[in-house]
Amino acid sequence: MLEQLTDQEFNEYAKNHPNNTFFQSSYWGDLKEFTGWKKHLLGLKEKGNIIGATLLLSKKIPVLSKNIFYAPRGFLINYQDQNMVLQFTKAIIHYTKKNKGIFFKINPYVVYQERNMDGCIVNNGTNNQKLVQYLKQIGYKHNGFTIHYGKDLEPRWVSVLNIKNKTTEEVLNSFRSSHKRKVKKSLSGWLSLEEITSNDKEKFDIFKQIMNHTGERRGYIDRTEDYYKKMYDAFSKDQKIKIVLVKLDLKKYEAVLNTDLEVFNKKISNTAIKDSEKQDLIQKINNIEQNLKEVLTIQETQGNTLYITAGVFLLFGTQVMYLFGGSYDQYMKYLGAYYMQWKMIEYAIENHYDYYNFYGITGEFEETSPMYGLFDFKRGFHADVVELIGEFTYVINKPYNMMYYGLFAVYKKLKKWRNHK
C-alpha cells in the first residue's frame, strides 16, 4: 500500500533514481500548488526501504466534484520490471479511486528509441517498445508518438548533453566548430554572468522584460512574474534554482574592437601581403568600424552596460536543466546566449553533474521545420536528441471521463472566443 512520504524522504529517494528530473521533486509540487494543484508524495516500501515513489498532483473539477491526477515525468520505479510496473499502477489506481479520481496521467522520463545528436536512431541502441506495449496491455491509453509542442503535457523530445566524468576542455572541444569559436569569442571579456533572486526587484524586472520580449518575438505569452517568483521560492529552499542575467559591457567590447582594428591596420600596411589577403583585411576593418559606430549609438541611448540575455536553470539529481531563456534579438551579435550556456555547462561540470539538459525540442530535424533553428542551436553543443516514450492516461471512471473532456472542449472554445473578442 502507498504511504505518504515527507519532502526530505521523497527528495532523497528521487534525486538518486535513474529517471530523476526536477519534475519529480517536492519543489515542483510546491510550485504546482500555487497554480491550483495539490501535491501527494507517495511511496511503496519494503522492509522500511522505498522501492518506488511518485509525486502525484491532483486538481478538483468543481462541476463534477471529482479529481484529475497527474504524475509529472512518471513514476520513479524500475520500468524494466513488469511486476513492479503492475504493482505500482494498481497502488495508484486504488489511491486515485479512493480520492474520487477520474483519471491519472504519466509521461515517464524513459527513452523510447536511442538517438544521436542529429536525431538518427542508434543501431542496437536502447529501445523500449516492449514497455509501451505493456503499459497499453495493462490498461493505459497512449497519447501517441507525437513530434510537435503542445501535444503532450511536457515535451516528448528533449536535447541532452552528456558531461559525466568529462573535463571542461573535453566538452568544449566536442562542440561544433562554429559554436566552439563563438563560445571562445564570448569569453573575450565584454560579458559577465549575474545570478539574481526574486527579491532583487530591479534585476528581476530586467529579467522579466527580456522574457517578455522573447515571447513576443517567438509568438507566445510568457509566464507571469508571480509564477517565476513562486518557482524561485519553491526551488531556492535547497538552492535548486539559478536565475541568471548576462551583462554586456560596451566599453570593454569597444576596447576589444579597437585592439583588433589596430592589429588589422598594421597587417594591411605590410606591402608584401597578397591582394586576396588585403581584400579580406579591408572587409574585416570595415566590419569593425561599423561595429564601433553601432556601439557608440547604443551607448548614447542605453549607457555603457546593459543586460542582453536571461535564463532559468533547475538543479536536481544528476541534471542541470535549462528550462527557460531569452535574449534581445538586436543584441544577439554580442553572443550572450553562447556565453550563458557555456558558463552554466561549466558550472555543471565543476559541480559533478552527469547531464546538462537543454530541455524541449520537436521531433522534426529538417531545415524546413519551423523549430529547426532551436534544435540546431542545441545540437551545436553536441547535445543528443532524447526521444521519450510519451504520455499515457489511465481512466478510472469512464462516464466522468467523458463528461470531463466534454466540459474541457467547451472551456477551450470559450477561451478562444474571449481571446478573439
C-alpha positions, 0 to 999 in steps of 0.5 A: 500500500502507498504511504505518504512520504515527507519532502526530505524522504521523497527528495532523497529517494528521487534525486538518486533514481535513474529517471530523476528530473526536477519534475519529480521533486517536492519543489515542483509540487510546491510550485504546482500548488500555487497554480491550483494543484495539490501535491501527494508524495507517495511511496511503496516500501519494503522492509522500511526501504522505498522501492518506488515513489511518485509525486502525484498532483491532483486538481478538483473539477468543481462541476463534477466534484471529482479529481484529475491526477497527474504524475509529472515525468512518471513514476520513479520505479524500475520500468524494466520490471513488469511486476513492479510496473503492475504493482505500482499502477494498481497502488495508484489506481486504488489511491486515485479511486479512493480520492474520487479520481477520474483519471491519472496521467504519466509521461515517464522520463524513459527513452523510447528509441536511442538517438544521436545528436542529429536525431538518427536512431542508434543501431542496437541502441536502447529501445523500449517498445516492449514497455509501451506495449505493456503499459497499453496491455495493462490498461493505459491509453497512449497519447501517441508518438507525437513530434510537435509542442503542445501535444503532450503535457511536457515535451516528448523530445528533449536535447541532452548533453552528456558531461559525466566524468568529462573535463571542461576542455573535453566538452568544449572541444566536442562542440561544433566548430562554429559554436566552439569559436563563438563560445571562445569569442564570448569569453573575450571579456565584454560579458559577465554572468549575474545570478539574481533572486526574486527579491532583487526587484530591479534585476528581476524586472530586467529579467522579466522584460527580456522574457517578455520580449522573447515571447513576443518575438517567438509568438507566445505569452510568457509566464507571469512574474508571480509564477517565476517568483513562486518557482524561485521560492519553491526551488531556492529552499535547497538552492535548486534554482539559478536565475541568471542575467548576462551583462554586456559591457560596451566599453570593454567590447569597444576596447576589444574592437579597437585592439583588433582594428589596430592589429588589422591596420598594421597587417594591411600596411605590410606591402608584401601581403597578397591582394586576396589577403588585403581584400579580406583585411579591408572587409574585416576593418570595415566590419569593425568600424561599423561595429564601433559606430553601432556601439557608440549609438547604443551607448548614447541611448542605453549607457555603457552596460546593459543586460542582453540575455536571461535564463532559468536553470533547475538543479536536481539529481544528476541534471542541470536543466535549462528550462527557460531563456531569452535574449534581445534579438538586436543584441544577439551579435554580442553572443550572450546566449553562447556565453550563458550556456557555456558558463552554466555547462561549466558550472555543471561540470565543476559541480559533478553533474552527469547531464546538462539538459537543454530541455524541449525540442520537436521531433522534426530535424529538417531545415524546413521545420519551423523549430529547426533553428532551436534544435540546431542551436542545441545540437551545436553543443553536441547535445543528443536528441532524447526521444521519450516514450510519451504520455499515457492516461489511465481512466478510472471512471469512464462516464466522468471521463467523458463528461470531463473532456466534454466540459474541457472542449467547451472551456477551450472554445470559450477561451478562444472566443474571449481571446478573439473578442 
